[in-house]
């Protein structure tokens, strides 16, 4: 698939503006226009550069290629979470979290997160960058106490959730590519790890023939065109009236064998901030990866502060 070269297009736009200035201002034998014209050209170039920067900053609103805004690598990769590239790891659990969600991460560590002590299970929280000094101090403390954080090279925000998922895929492909399965989940979910491992036992043989995505399936969802909605997607970003069926973001499971295809194809598409629609819907559809509805993926968020730990009963 070919993509327009935005840099060359921008240069053409600047050139047209400069040409228009020449036609408007320069008269035969008029040397006085040269300094003014030079300054005007400089102003046009600066204005164009500023517009490009602003366009990239408004990721959720404008049409940009994911590859143009994605910054590869990690501020803190924490490769030791997955020793030997995951050779002996059956299940890697990557929990997407926000930098300031300290209590949510602690709740997981005190409950179902203890299954990371198993030698065949690895678990880590993945977050983005923040400039909040208080939060940064807390993150450094977490690193010293638990060392279960991965810090990627994107600014952590709602509009950048898809960048967080792409970073998760990159991390698996780089540091944990020999593990068998990956669960991507959020920091407000409760995961019944023993049941999940039993589920993997059931689907493993068939999945080796044709890897799939497993989770709660959303069917025939339509893009929200209301600009006031946090879920707003413009026609320029996605022209179709219905999204492909997708596994909803709170939790979905997949084999590491489809990690690299998802990441590489994800770099080639128009960016959408809706990470589940983008990754398990649009990208997976183009790759021919089937999405499977699993009723046990309830995707019911748990408020640890209101319900307490009693809500986390077996099979819940």
Rosetta blueprint (number, residue, H / E / L):
1 X L
2 X L
3 X L
4 X L
5 X L
6 X H
7 X H
8 X H
9 X H
10 X H
11 X H
12 X H
13 X H
14 X H
15 X H
16 X H
17 X H
18 X H
19 X H
20 X H
21 X H
22 X H
23 X H
24 X H
25 X H
26 X L
27 X L
28 X L
29 X L
30 X L
31 X L
32 X L
33 X H
34 X H
35 X H
36 X H
37 X H
38 X H
39 X H
40 X H
41 X H
42 X H
43 X H
44 X H
45 X H
46 X H
47 X H
48 X H
49 X H
50 X H
51 X H
52 X H
53 X H
54 X H
55 X H
56 X H
57 X H
58 X L
59 X L
60 X L
61 X L
62 X L
63 X L
64 X L
65 X E
66 X H
67 X H
68 X H
69 X H
70 X L
71 X L
72 X L
73 X L
74 X E
75 X E
76 X E
77 X L
78 X L
79 X H
80 X H
81 X H
82 X H
83 X H
84 X H
85 X H
86 X H
87 X L
88 X L
89 X L
90 X L
91 X E
92 X E
93 X E
94 X E
95 X E
96 X E
97 X L
98 X L
99 X L
100 X L
101 X L
102 X H
103 X H
104 X H
105 X H
106 X H
107 X H
108 X H
109 X H
110 X H
111 X L
112 X H
113 X H
114 X H
115 X H
116 X H
117 X H
118 X L
119 X L
120 X L
121 X E
122 X E
123 X E
124 X E
125 X E
126 X E
127 X E
128 X E
129 X E
130 X L
131 X L
132 X L
133 X H
134 X H
135 X H
136 X H
137 X H
138 X H
139 X H
140 X H
141 X H
142 X H
143 X H
144 X H
145 X H
146 X L
147 X L
148 X L
149 X E
150 X E
151 X E
152 X E
153 X E
154 X E
155 X E
156 X L
157 X L
158 X H
159 X H
160 X H
161 X H
162 X H
163 X H
164 X H
165 X H
166 X H
167 X H
168 X H
169 X H
170 X H
171 X H
172 X H
173 X H
174 X H
175 X H
176 X L
177 X L
178 X L
179 X L
180 X L
181 X E
182 X E
183 X E
184 X E
185 X E
186 X E
187 X L
188 X L
189 X L
190 X L
191 X L
192 X L
193 X H
194 X H
195 X H
196 X H
197 X H
198 X H
199 X H
200 X H
201 X H
202 X H
203 X H
204 X H
205 X H
206 X H
207 X H
208 X H
209 X H
210 X L
211 X L
212 X L
213 X E
214 X E
215 X E
216 X E
217 X E
218 X E
219 X L
220 X L
221 X L
222 X L
223 X L
224 X E
225 X L
226 X L
227 X L
228 X L
229 X L
230 X L
231 X L
232 X E
233 X L
234 X L
235 X L
236 X L
237 X L
238 X L
239 X L
240 X L
241 X L
242 X L
243 X L
244 X L
245 X L
246 X E
247 X E
248 X E
249 X E
250 X E
251 X E
252 X E
253 X E
254 X E
255 X E
256 X H
257 X H
258 X H
259 X H
260 X H
261 X H
262 X H
263 X H
264 X H
265 X H
266 X H
267 X L
268 X L
269 X L
270 X E
271 X L
272 X L
273 X L
274 X L
275 X H
276 X H
277 X H
278 X H
279 X H
280 X H
281 X H
282 X H
283 X H
284 X H
285 X H
286 X H
287 X H
288 X L
289 X L
290 X L
291 X E
292 X E
293 X E
294 X L
295 X L
296 X L
297 X L
298 X L
299 X L
300 X L
301 X L
302 X L
303 X L
304 X H
305 X H
306 X H
307 X H
308 X L
309 X H
310 X H
311 X H
312 X L
313 X L
314 X L
315 X L
316 X L
